[in-house]
Amino acid sequence: MIPDSDAGGLSSLTVFFPAYNDALSIPGLVRKTFDLVSPLTPDFAVVVVNDGSSDQTGAVLDQLRKELGPRLEVITHPQNRGYGAALLSGFAAAEKEFVFYTDGDAQYDVGELTRLIERMEPGVGLVNGYKVSRSDPRHRIWIGSLYNRFARWMFRVGIRDIDCDFRLIRRSVLDNIRLDSTSGTICLELVKRIQMSGCGIREAPVNHYPRQHGRSQFFRWAPLWATFREFVLLYIRLVVLRRRGNRTVA
């Protein structure tokens, strides 16, 4: 069993997955999560945010709720609202002391959550995974690497992999930050605001696996444009205006 948080472990845990057209991958992911977490702590919940899926994701989740019971909560967006909006819904529903999330496409192994738990110590607010390799087409690897380097430099973010959506966070840290992004930029905003909060941050290596079902919804013009627009606005809010505010105080 996971020890109490003041001993360096986790006493209660919410695991959530944003899902969009993940009908083929989400059942195995959710069942594996129950098998993994049940022996660790009796106080856990699993949440899936169905972000307006047009496939059978909704029907699959209805069946999983009947099978797994009330520990599985399903949040449904009637229309696709974007990755950031799905994360915001997941964070809002996460009531346990610690919150873990990763994507519903199962390109990360939820079993590696134990690597993050091992690094969650008193004073640490975020344990962030970093990909030891990326199992994606070459153009996605190149674009992702470029974006990661540029964003880390622009926002002075200390972690090595901003876009690794494999994170364990203290609920108390989430309660003290505000997230506004509704696109993929939310990952950058999340880690930057947590860094600004002053809590400890640790990192853990995780594997990234080939997509077995469907295709990425991010590398399309509409999501890319939304991310670019929010990237600029985020830079203004978190860097430019904050810098000006500091100068005014000085």
C-alpha positions in Angstrom: 0.0 0.0 0.0 1.2 3.5 -0.7 2.3 5.2 2.5 0.8 8.5 3.8 2.0 11.7 2.0 3.9 13.1 4.9 6.0 10.0 4.8 6.8 10.7 1.2 4.2 8.6 -0.6 0.6 8.9 -1.7 -2.4 8.4 0.5 -5.0 9.0 -2.1 -4.9 9.3 -5.9 -7.0 10.4 -8.9 -6.0 9.0 -12.3 -7.5 10.7 -15.3 -7.3 10.3 -19.1 -8.4 12.8 -21.7 -9.9 10.8 -24.6 -10.9 11.7 -28.1 -11.8 8.8 -30.5 -10.0 6.3 -28.3 -12.6 3.6 -28.3 -10.0 0.9 -29.1 -7.3 1.9 -26.6 -9.2 3.2 -23.6 -10.6 -0.2 -22.3 -7.2 -1.8 -21.8 -5.8 1.4 -20.4 -8.6 1.8 -17.8 -8.5 -1.9 -16.8 -4.7 -1.8 -16.4 -5.0 1.3 -14.2 -7.5 -0.4 -11.9 -5.2 -3.4 -11.6 -2.2 -1.2 -10.9 -3.7 1.2 -8.4 -6.0 -1.1 -6.4 -3.1 -2.7 -4.5 -1.4 0.6 -3.9 -4.1 2.6 -2.1 -7.8 1.9 -1.2 -8.6 5.6 -1.8 -8.5 6.1 -5.6 -10.6 7.2 -8.5 -10.3 6.9 -12.2 -11.7 9.6 -14.5 -12.0 9.6 -18.3 -12.9 12.9 -20.1 -14.6 12.0 -23.4 -13.9 15.2 -25.4 -16.7 14.9 -27.9 -15.6 11.7 -29.5 -17.3 10.7 -32.8 -16.4 7.0 -32.6 -17.7 4.5 -30.0 -15.7 5.9 -27.1 -18.9 6.9 -25.3 -20.5 3.4 -25.6 -17.3 1.8 -24.5 -17.1 4.0 -21.4 -20.7 3.2 -20.5 -19.8 -0.5 -20.6 -16.7 0.0 -18.5 -18.7 1.9 -15.8 -21.0 -1.1 -15.5 -18.1 -3.4 -15.3 -15.8 -1.4 -12.9 -18.4 0.4 -10.8 -18.4 3.9 -9.2 -14.7 4.3 -8.9 -14.8 5.0 -12.7 -16.2 8.5 -13.5 -16.9 9.6 -17.1 -17.1 13.2 -18.0 -18.5 13.9 -21.5 -18.1 17.0 -23.6 -21.0 17.0 -26.1 -18.7 18.6 -28.6 -14.9 18.5 -29.1 -13.5 21.4 -27.0 -9.8 20.7 -27.4 -7.0 19.1 -25.4 -6.7 21.9 -22.9 -10.4 21.9 -22.1 -10.3 18.2 -21.5 -7.4 18.6 -19.1 -9.2 21.4 -17.3 -12.3 19.1 -16.8 -10.0 16.3 -15.5 -8.3 18.6 -13.0 -11.6 19.9 -11.8 -12.9 16.4 -11.2 -9.7 15.2 -9.4 -10.5 15.4 -5.7 -7.8 13.1 -4.2 -4.6 14.3 -2.6 -2.5 13.5 -5.7 -3.4 13.6 -9.4 -1.9 11.6 -12.3 -2.8 12.0 -15.9 -1.7 10.7 -19.3 -3.3 10.5 -22.7 -6.1 8.0 -23.6 -4.3 6.8 -26.7 -2.0 4.5 -24.6 1.3 5.7 -26.1 2.6 5.8 -22.5 2.5 2.7 -20.2 0.4 3.6 -17.2 2.4 0.9 -15.3 5.4 3.4 -15.2 3.4 5.6 -12.8 5.3 3.8 -10.1 8.5 5.6 -11.3 6.8 8.9 -10.6 5.5 7.8 -7.2 9.1 6.9 -6.1 10.1 10.5 -6.8 7.2 12.2 -5.0 8.8 13.4 -1.8 7.7 16.0 0.8 8.0 19.4 -0.8 7.7 18.1 -4.3 4.6 19.4 -6.2 5.2 17.8 -9.6 6.9 14.7 -10.9 7.1 15.1 -14.7 8.0 12.3 -17.1 10.5 12.7 -19.9 10.5 10.5 -23.0 13.6 8.3 -23.3 12.7 7.9 -27.0 9.7 9.0 -29.1 7.8 6.5 -31.2 6.3 8.8 -33.8 6.8 9.7 -37.4 10.0 11.6 -38.1 8.3 14.9 -38.9 6.4 14.8 -35.6 9.6 14.1 -33.7 11.3 17.0 -35.4 8.5 19.4 -34.8 8.1 18.3 -31.2 11.8 18.7 -30.5 11.9 22.1 -32.0 8.8 23.3 -30.1 10.2 21.9 -26.8 13.5 23.6 -27.2 11.9 26.9 -28.2 9.3 26.9 -25.4 11.8 26.0 -22.7 14.0 28.9 -23.9 11.3 31.4 -24.2 9.6 30.6 -20.9 12.7 29.6 -19.0 11.2 26.3 -18.0 13.6 24.0 -16.2 12.2 20.6 -17.1 13.5 18.7 -20.1 10.3 17.6 -21.7 7.4 20.0 -21.6 5.2 17.8 -23.9 5.5 14.6 -22.0 1.9 14.1 -20.8 2.8 11.8 -18.0 2.5 13.8 -14.8 1.9 13.3 -11.0 0.8 16.5 -9.2 -0.2 17.4 -5.7 -3.8 18.5 -5.6 -2.8 21.4 -3.3 -0.5 22.8 -6.0 -3.3 22.7 -8.6 -5.5 24.5 -6.1 -3.1 27.5 -6.1 -2.6 28.0 -9.8 -4.9 29.2 -12.6 -4.9 27.6 -16.0 -6.5 29.4 -19.0 -5.3 27.5 -22.1 -7.7 25.3 -24.0 -5.2 24.0 -26.6 -2.0 22.0 -26.4 -0.4 25.0 -24.9 -1.9 24.0 -21.5 1.1 21.7 -20.9 3.5 24.6 -21.1 1.2 26.8 -19.0 0.9 24.0 -16.4 4.6 23.3 -15.9 5.5 27.1 -16.0 2.9 28.0 -13.4 3.9 25.1 -11.1 7.5 26.2 -11.5 6.5 29.8 -10.6 4.7 28.5 -7.4 8.1 27.6 -6.0 7.4 23.9 -5.1 9.9 21.2 -5.8 9.9 19.5 -9.3 11.3 16.1 -10.1 11.6 14.2 -13.4 11.5 10.5 -14.3 12.3 8.7 -17.5 9.3 7.0 -19.3 8.9 5.1 -22.5 6.8 6.3 -25.4 5.3 3.6 -27.6 3.9 3.6 -31.2 0.2 4.5 -31.6 -1.7 1.2 -32.1 -5.1 2.8 -33.0 -6.3 6.0 -34.7 -4.1 9.0 -35.4 -3.0 12.1 -33.6 -5.6 14.9 -33.6 -3.0 17.6 -32.9 -1.1 17.8 -36.2 -3.9 19.5 -38.1 -4.2 23.1 -39.1 -6.9 24.1 -36.6 -5.2 22.8 -33.5 -1.8 24.0 -34.6 -3.2 27.5 -35.2 -4.9 27.5 -31.8 -1.7 26.4 -30.1 0.3 29.1 -31.8 -2.2 31.8 -30.9 -2.3 30.7 -27.2 1.5 30.4 -27.1 1.8 34.1 -28.0 -0.9 35.1 -25.5 0.7 32.9 -22.8 4.1 34.5 -23.4 2.5 38.0 -23.0 0.7 37.0 -19.7 3.5 35.0 -18.1 6.6 36.7 -19.3 6.1 40.2 -20.7 3.4 41.5 -18.3 5.1 39.8 -15.3 8.4 41.4 -16.3 6.8 44.8 -16.6 5.1 44.3 -13.2 8.4 43.5 -11.6 10.0 46.6 -13.1 7.1 48.7 -11.8 7.5 47.3 -8.3 11.2 47.9 -8.4 
